[in-house]
């Protein structure tokens, strides 16, 4: 009987805690009281959608990176077979690397604690936000193919007479695609961009400080960004989960506008340049090879 009473009390306390939490936002009130801010946000949403469209053309890079990964393992098994040494993606911009990735919660949520606990936190947060009137679908993983481009730099000690490395910073943008046409030749029209994930890591090894942020947009094909999930973890502390649609957009707290304008749009534009350089290098290398073959054929006609 005591156990039953204890369980009932815990349930009641949990419900009281939920009821006692203030309403996160009032979107209707924001539209009525601050129309200019809402218009600014709508413009940013359109600009971000345009940025996604620019990134959607890099679908063919996925199979190139996937083939390079397969060749890497085959080359280790057959070191004397030089066919496996020819890579599709040879050049990347300075301080960057690119790789083929497979979508899974274990891969995307690494560094935020156990996968099941993090998934439970995301679900709990989405449920709570939906209870506040913001309609956000549950996060789904579909084992899609993707490509990840990472840019990194070292952190150097500011108070050291020598150039001492004390940590690193990394930012990456992962693009997941679905194949919509099964052609023999990959073209941008054969791929649909269906998820975009960005990761920011600041790791000061000497001071023992590590910040990790993850931004997941599960549907980059709409202007509605309420479903964007933001995860943050400091050192080994518990992971915090934020749903973008639950943030305020008022003169005192223009959080949604600040996120989209000052961080996210700049991040997408920055990686659009990097991806274009990778794609351009890959195409240029292929064109140079073709030109070399033609030049050799011309020389064969000289005698």
N, C-alpha and C positions, 0 to 999 in steps of 0.2 A: 504494500500500500504506500509506504514511504517512497519507494522508487517511482511509483506511478505519479505521486504528487510532485516529486522532483522533476520528472520529465515534463509534466504539464506546466510547471513554473518556468522551466527553461524555454519552452515554446512561447509562453506569454511574454517573457522578457525579450525574446528575439523579435516578436511582433511589435512590442512597444518601441524597441530600438528602431525598427524600420519606419513605424509611424512617426516617431519623433524626429527623424531626419528631415531637414528643410527641403522643400522642393528645389531641385537643382536649377531649373530654368523655367521660364514661362514664355514659350516661343510666340504665342499670340500677343502677349504684352510687349515683347520686344518689337514685333512688327508695328504695333500701334504707337509705341513711345519713341522708337529710334529707327524710323524708316531709312534714313541715310546710311546707317551702318548696315542694315539688311541689304540695301542696294549694292553697297561696296562688297559685301560678302558674295552676292550673286554674281558680280563681275569676276571676282576671284575664282569662284566655282567654274565659270566658263573658261577662264584662262588655264586652270589646272586641267580641265578636260581636253583643251587644245594641246597642252603639254603631253598628256597621255597619248593623243593621236600621233604626235611626233615620235614618241617612243614605240608605238605599235609596229613600226616598219622594220624593227630589228629581229623579227621572228626567225628569219633564216639563219641568224647567228647561233641559234639553239642547237641545230643539228651539226653545225660546224664544230662547236665546242664539244658536243656529245661524241662525235667521231674522234676528236683529238684525245678525249679521255680514254676511249677504247684503244686507240693506237698506243697510248702510254703504257698500258698494261701488257699489250701484245709485244711491245718492244722489249719490255723487261723479260718476257718469256723467250723472245727470239732476238737477242742482241745483234746477231749478224744479218738479220733481214732489214735492209735499209728502207724498205717500203713503209715501215711503220715510223720512220723518223721524220717523214714529211708531214708537217702540221698545217692545218687550215688557217688557224689564227696564229700568226707568227709575231705580229707587232701589236703592242698596246702602249698608250701614253705613259710617260714617266711616272713612276711610283704607283702603278696600277697593275692589277692582274684580273683575269677573267676566267670563269669556270662554268661548266655545266652543272646544274643542280636539279634535284628531284624534290618536288613539294611534299612535305610531311610535317606534322606538328613536332616530331622529334628534332627535325633539322631546323625549323624556323624558330622554335622556342628554346633552343639551347642557350644556357647561360642565365635562365630566369627561374631556376629551381627545377623540381621534377615536372615532367610534361603534364601528368595528370592533375597535379595541383594548379599549374598555371591555366590549363584548360578550364578547370572548375572555377577559378577566379574570373576568367573572361566571361563564362556563362552567367555567373552570379551578377557580374556588373551589368551585362546586357539585360538580364531580367529586371534588375532594379531600374535601369534607365527606361525600359519599356513601360514600367509601372509609373514613371513620371510623365508619360505622354509622348516620348520620342520613340518612333517606330524603327527599330534596328533588328535585322534578322540575325540569327545565331551564326557564328563563324563556322564555315565548312571548309574542309581540306579535301582535295580531289586528286592528289598524286599527279599533278601536271608537270610537264617538262619546263625548265626555265634556264635562264642565264644570269649570272651574278657578276657584276663589275665592282671591284673594290679599289678605293684609293686610300693610300696610307702615308703617314709621315712619322718621323721620330720626334720625341720630346726631349729637348736638351736642358741640362741644368743651367739655371740662370746665374747661380752664385758660385760656379766652379771655374777656375782658371783654364781648365782644359775642356775640350768639346766632349762632354760626358753624356751619354744617352741614359735617360732615366725613365723612359716610357714610350708610348706610341699612341697615335690616334688613327682611327679607321672609320671610313664611311662607305657604305655599299648600297647599291640599288639592284634588287632582284626582280626580274620580269618573268612572269609565268604566262605561258600561252596555251591555247587549245588549237589543235589542227582542224581547220574547217574544210580544207580541200586536200585530197590525197593525190597530188600530182607527182610526176617524176622529178620535176625541178622545183626547188623551194623558191617561192616568191613572197613578198610581204603580204599579198592578198590571201595567202594560204593559212595565215596565222591570225588568231584573235587574242589580243592582250586581255587577260581575265583576272589577274591579281598583280599588285605591285607592293613590294615589301622593301623598306629601307631600314638600315641598321647603323647606329652611331655608337662608337666605342671610344672612350677616353680612359686610358690606363696609365696612371703614374705609378710605376712599379716601385720606385724608391720610397715614395710616401705611402704606398699601400692603398691607393685610391683608385677605384674603378667604377665608372658610370657607363651603363649600357641602356640605350633606348631603341625600341623597335616600333616601327609604324607600319601597320598592315591596312591596305585598302583592298577589301575583298571584291569590289566591283568598280573598276576604273572606267566603265563605259557609261556612267551617268553623272550628272552634275551634283547629285545629292551625295554629300560627304559625311553625313551623320553616322554612317556605319564604320568609319575609320577607327581602328583600335590602336591605342598608344600604350606601350609597356615601358616601364622604367624600373631599373634596379641599381641600387648603390651598394657596392661591395657585396656582402652576403646577406644584406637585409631583405625582408620580404618584398616581392615584386608588387608594384602599384600598377593598376589597370585603369585606363581612362578611355571613355568613349567620346569621340570628338563632338557628337551631337549633344552631349550633356554639358558642354562648356558654355559660358556666358558670351554674349555679344552686346555689351552695353558700353556707354562712354567710360564708366569706371573700370570695367573688366571686359575689354574687347578681345577676349582670348581666342575665339574662333578666327577672327580676322588676323590677329597677330600670328597664329600658327600657319595659316595659309599664305599670308603675304610675306612674312619675314623669314620663314623657314622652308615650308614645303615647296612653294613655287620656285624658289631659288635652287633648292636641291634638285628638282626635276630638270630645270634648265641646265644646271651644271652637268648632270649626268647625261643629258641629251647630247651635249658637246662631246663628252668622253666616248659615248657609244657611237657617235658618228665618226669619230677618229678611228675607233677599232674597225668599224664597218668599212671605212674608206681605205684603211691599211690592207684589209683582207682583199678587197676588190682590186686595189692597186697592185698587190703582189701577184694576183692571178693574171692581170693584164700584162704585167711585165714578163711573166713566164710565157704567155702566148706570143708576145712580141719577140722574145728570144728564139722561140721555135721558128717563127717566120723568117727572122734574120738568118738563121742557120740554113733554112731552105734556099734563101736567096744566094748565099755563099756557094751552095752546092751547084748552082747554075753558072758560076763564073768561068769554069774551064769550058 
